[in-house]
Amino acid sequence: MTDQTAAQWFKSSRSHGGKDCVEAAHLNGGFVGVRDSKNPSGPALILTPGQWDAFLYAAKSGRFDRP
């Protein structure tokens, strides 16, 4: 398990201060934590560097856009 106690969580600059956002944090070893901003004490997904890169690529290419 990756330690999240010192994590600096942040929202996308495109969130414009909204409350229904995803937050991310860069963790030790290149891992990235992802969590729901409405539930900061809840669980977080921990992604490997490769998984994070694949997620960002898919998001930027429109793979997750609504039809």
C-alpha positions as CSV (number, residue, x, y, z in Angstrom):
1,M,0.0,0.0,0.0
2,T,1.2,3.5,-0.8
3,D,1.4,6.0,2.0
4,Q,-1.0,8.9,1.4
5,T,-0.6,10.8,4.7
6,A,1.6,13.6,3.2
7,A,-0.2,13.7,-0.1
8,Q,-0.9,17.1,-1.6
9,W,-4.3,16.6,-3.3
10,F,-5.3,18.9,-6.2
11,K,-8.2,19.4,-8.6
12,S,-7.9,20.0,-12.3
13,S,-7.5,23.7,-13.3
14,R,-10.7,23.1,-15.4
15,S,-12.8,22.3,-12.3
16,H,-13.3,26.0,-11.7
17,G,-13.8,25.4,-7.9
18,G,-16.7,22.9,-8.4
19,K,-17.5,20.5,-5.6
20,D,-18.2,17.5,-7.7
21,C,-14.6,16.8,-8.8
22,V,-11.9,14.2,-8.9
23,E,-8.8,15.0,-7.0
24,A,-5.3,13.6,-7.7
25,A,-2.1,13.4,-5.7
26,H,1.5,12.5,-6.8
27,L,2.7,9.8,-4.4
28,N,6.0,8.1,-3.6
29,G,7.4,5.9,-6.3
30,G,5.6,7.7,-9.1
31,F,2.2,6.4,-8.1
32,V,-0.8,8.7,-8.4
33,G,-3.8,8.7,-6.1
34,V,-7.3,9.6,-7.4
35,R,-10.3,10.3,-5.1
36,D,-13.7,11.8,-5.0
37,S,-13.5,15.4,-3.7
38,K,-16.9,15.0,-1.9
39,N,-15.4,12.2,0.2
40,P,-11.8,13.1,1.0
41,S,-11.6,10.6,3.8
42,G,-13.0,7.8,1.6
43,P,-11.0,5.4,-0.5
44,A,-8.6,6.4,-3.2
45,L,-7.6,4.6,-6.3
46,I,-3.8,4.2,-6.5
47,L,-2.5,4.1,-10.1
48,T,0.9,3.1,-11.4
49,P,2.7,5.6,-13.5
50,G,1.8,3.7,-16.6
51,Q,-1.9,3.5,-15.6
52,W,-2.0,7.2,-15.0
53,D,-0.3,8.0,-18.3
54,A,-2.9,5.7,-20.1
55,F,-5.8,7.4,-18.3
56,L,-4.5,10.9,-19.2
57,Y,-4.0,9.9,-22.9
58,A,-7.5,8.4,-23.1
59,A,-9.1,11.5,-21.5
60,K,-7.2,13.9,-23.7
61,S,-8.1,11.9,-26.8
62,G,-11.8,12.1,-26.0
63,R,-12.3,8.5,-25.1
64,F,-14.4,9.3,-22.1
65,D,-16.5,12.0,-23.8
66,R,-20.3,11.6,-23.6
67,P,-21.9,10.5,-26.8
